[in-house]
Amino acid sequence: MPSLKTFRAPALLAATALLAGCNTVVLSPSGDIASQQGRLVMIATGLMLLIIIPVIVLTLLFAWRYRAANKEADYQPDWHHSTRLELVIWSAPLLIIIALGALTWISTHTLDPYRPLDRIAAGKPMPADVKPLEIQVVSLDWKWLFIYPEQGIATVNEVAAPVDRPILFKLTSSTTMNAFYVPDLAGMIYTMPGMQTELNAVINKPGVYHGLSSHYSGAGFSGMTFKFHGVSNEDFAKWVADAKSGSQSLTRAVYNDLAKPSERNPVQRFASVDPDLYSRVLNLCTVDGQRCMHQVMAQDALRGRTKAGEAAVAALMPQQICTPNQPVDLLN
């Protein structure tokens, strides 16, 4: 019968081959925010290894030195305390924990996804005249919808942005919670129905990058991927022009049909989009006759305060149904 040693070499070779196919994009991304996050991972890992490696080495050393066969080892059964040893045991981990805590606190604020960027890349501060590219993101079952409000276009399972231009993602979901993730761009950010999250990021190298849903959301989850294109300003203008050259328009009716569950959808481009569509998706009122969530909350907040307040709500609500994000003063 073959021994375990017979299979040791083939097993090691197989493991090496599998590891060779690993993608280290998290540690070598193409966007500044993701690069800072990757460095944070490396620094934190290095600080922890300052304790882990000595502990492993000393464990093996002690096991070998004080083995039963070593009669020359110093045996002291009554030993119970060493001040110097206690100082080493407790001070080293404490210093590392303090360093990790300070690093985490600073990075948490610096890399806050809601915080506008203050630089494009290392050594390249944010130009004063650059306006972030706004992209509105809706996670559907099981596909991604991207709306460009400034350009007036929308796409499904495809998104593009100019290199070295800050991007402001505004994200929500149609039904279930999901997670938007482009490893080369920045960390993942959750999408939730009736709520908006934000992500500020920038891509620094041209290329086509993999985007995905990193939160399980049902049967079509594995196919809920998209391509992120980092392009030059000229190529981005051409990409927008190509989208505008089509004949398909993203109206509310088209959106409601698109929002139905489907799997592995091909890329779609819409030459125009309802300007209020994202607000309606966010406020859960894309179907005619639905009352928008922000209006319902405003009515609930004023209910029972005064008869005049109820009368103001009653007068305003019919004309405000399904027109979200309009400034409404219900108190005066």
N, C-alpha and C positions, 0 to 999 in steps of 0.2 A: 504493500500500500504506500503511495507517495507521501512523503512527509510534508509538513507545512513549509519547510525551507525550499522545497521544490517550486512552490507557487509564489514565493516571496518576490523574486526578481520580476516575473511577469506582472504581478500586482502593482509593484512600484512603477513599472513602465506605463501601465494602463492609467494609473493615477496621474503621472506626469503628463501624459497625453491629454487627459481631461482638463487639467489645470492650464495647459498651454492654450486652450480655447477660451479661457476666461477673458472677459472684456473689462478692463480697468478704467472705464470711462469716468467713474465717480472720482477717481484720483487724478485723472488727466483730462478734464473737460475742456470745452471751447468757450465757455462763458465765464465772466469775471465772478459772479456770485457763486456759481458752482465751484470755481477754482478756490475761492476763499473757504468754502465749506469743505472741500477736499483737503486743504492744508490744515484745517481745524481737526479733521479726523486723524491725520498723520501726527500732529502735535500731541493730541490727547492720547493716541495709542503709544507714542514714544514715552510720554510721561508715565503711563501705567506700566510699560515694560521695564522702567527703572526699578520697579518693585518686583514684578513678576519674574524676570530673568534671574536676579539674585536669589529669590526664594526657591526657584526650581533647582538652580545650581547647588545651593546650600543643602537642600533636601537630599539630593543625590550624594553630595559629599558626606553628609552626616551618616546617611544609610551605609555608605561604603566604609567610612572610618570606624564607626562603632558597630560593625557587624560582629556576630558571635565568634567568628574565626580569628578576629584580630585581638590577640591577647595583650598587645602593647598599648591599646587605647586606654586613656586615663578614665577610670571608672570611679564616679563620685555619687553614690546613691543618696547621700544626704544633702547634695547641693540644691539650693532653692532660690537664689536671688543673685543678680549682678546689675548694679546700677548702670554701668556703661552699656551693657547689653540691652537693658530696658530703654535707655535713651535712644539707641540706634533703632530698636524695634518700633518705637512710637513716634519719634521725631521725623524719620524719613517719610513714612506714609502721610503724616500730618502735613508736612511741607508740600507734598505732591497734591494732596487734596485741596490745600489752599491755592496752589497754582492752577489746578483744574477749575476750581470755583471761580477764580478771577477771570480766567480765560473764557469760561462759559458765560459769565455775566456780561462781559464786554461783547462777545460774539453774538449773544442773544439780541442785544440792542443794535449792533452794527448790521447784522444780517436779517433783521426783522423784515419779512416779506412785504409789509405795508409801508416800509420806509422808502421814500424816494431815493434814487441812486445819487451819490455824491461824486462818483467817478465812473468812467467807462471801463478802465482797466488799471492795473498797477502803474502808477506814474502818469496816468492820463485823467486829469480832473474833468468833471462834467462841464462842457461848454455852456455858457450862459444862454445862448440863443437856440438851444436844441429842445424841441418839444417831444415828450415821450409819445411813442406810438401806442394808441389805445386799442386793445383787442378784447372784445367781450366774448367770453367762453361759456357755453352751455353744454353740460354733460347729459347726453340722452341715452336711452337704452337701445343699442349699445354702440354709440358713435359720438363723435365730438362735433359740435357746431361752433364756428368762429365767425364773429361779426366785426367788421371794421367800420365803425360809425363815421369816421372822418372820410373814408374812401367810398362809403355807401355800398359795400359788397359783403358777401358772406360765403363761407366755404364749409364743406363737411370733410372731416378727416385730413385736412391739409391746412397748414398755416405757414406764413412767411413773414420775415422781418429783415430790415436792413442791418448790416453789420455795424457795430459800434453806435447804434442808436438805442437809447433806453426804451424799454417796453413796459407798459402798464397793462397787466391782465386784470380784468374784472370777471369774476367767475361765479356761476350759480349752477343749479341742477334742475332738471325738469321733474324728476320723481325721486330717485334714491340718492343717498350720499355716495360720492365718488372721490377720486383723487387724481389731480392733473400732475403729470410728471414728465419732464424732459431732462434726463440726467445730465446732458451737456450744458443745460441752460441754468438751472437752479434746483433747489429742493422741491419736493412735492407739496402741493397745497390742496386742501379739501374743497369740494363743491357740495352745497347742500340746498335742497329746495326751499324757496322762500327766504334765502339768506345770500349775502354777497361776500365773497372773500377777495383779496387782492394779492397780486404778486408783481413785484418790480424786478426786472432782470435785463440782461443785455447779452447778445451773442457777439463774440469777437473774431470768429473765423468763418469764412464762407464754407458751406457744406449742407448736406442733408442729414438731419439728425432724427433719431427715433424718439417718438413720444408715446406714452401709454397711460392706461388707467392702472394705478398701483393699489387700488382698493377693490376687493371682490364685490361685484354688484349683480351677479346673476349668471344665467346660462351663457350669454354672449360676451362675458368678461374677457376671455382670452383673445378675442378678435378686436377688442376696443383699443386700437392703436392708430397712430397718425404720423405724418411726416412733418417735421419742422425744417423749413428752408431758411438758412442764413445766406442772404444775397447782398449784392451791392445796391446802392440807391437807384442806379439805372435799371438793374434787373428787377428790383422791386416795383418800379414804375411800370415796367413791361408786364410783370405778373398781374398787377392791378388792372392794366389795360386789357389783358387777355380775359380776366374775369368779367370785365364790363362789356366785352364784345359778345357775350352770350345773350340768350333771350329769356332765360329763366329768372323769375323774380321770387324772392322769399317773402311772401305775404303771410298773414296769420293762418289762412287756410292751408297753405303749403307747409307751414311749420307744424301745425297740428297733425298733418299726415306724416311728416318727417319724424315727429316725436313718438310715433308708434314703435314698439319694440321690433328691432331687426338686427341681423348679425352680419359682420364683415362687409359693411357698406363701402362701395367704391367712392372715390373722391368726387365731390360735386362742387360746382361754383355757381353763385347766383350774382347776376349782373346788378341787381338792386335789392334792397331790403327795406321792410317797413321800419321807419325810424324809431317807432315806439315798441318794436318787438321785444328787445331785451328787457325793457322795463316791465312789459306785460308778463314775460316769462318769470322775472324776479318776483312779481307781485301775484303770480298764479292766476292770471285772468286773460288767457289767450283765446278763450272761447267766448263768443258773443253772449252777453247776458250775465257773465260772471262778475262778481264784485271784487275789485282789486283789494289785496290784503292790506295795503297801507290805509285805504279808506275805511275798511272794517275796523282796523286798530284805532284810527282817529275817532270813529263813532263810539267805540267802546270806552275810549279815554274820557269822552265828554258825557257819556250816558249818566243821567242822574244828577249832573251838576246843577243845571238850571233849566227851566223850561225854555228860556231864550236860546241856550246852547243846543237843546234838542231840536228846536225849530230851525236853527241855523244848519244843523246837520241834515235835517229832513229836506231843507231847501237846496242844499248843495250836492247831496249824494246822488240824486238822479242824473245830473249832468256831469258828475265826476266818475261815474262807473266806467271802468276800463280805460281811464286816461291817467295812468300813474305818472309820478314824478312832477306833477304840476303843483306849484305852490298854492296851498289852500290854507287860509287863515280861518279856523273854525271858532276862534275865541272872540273875534271882533266883528 
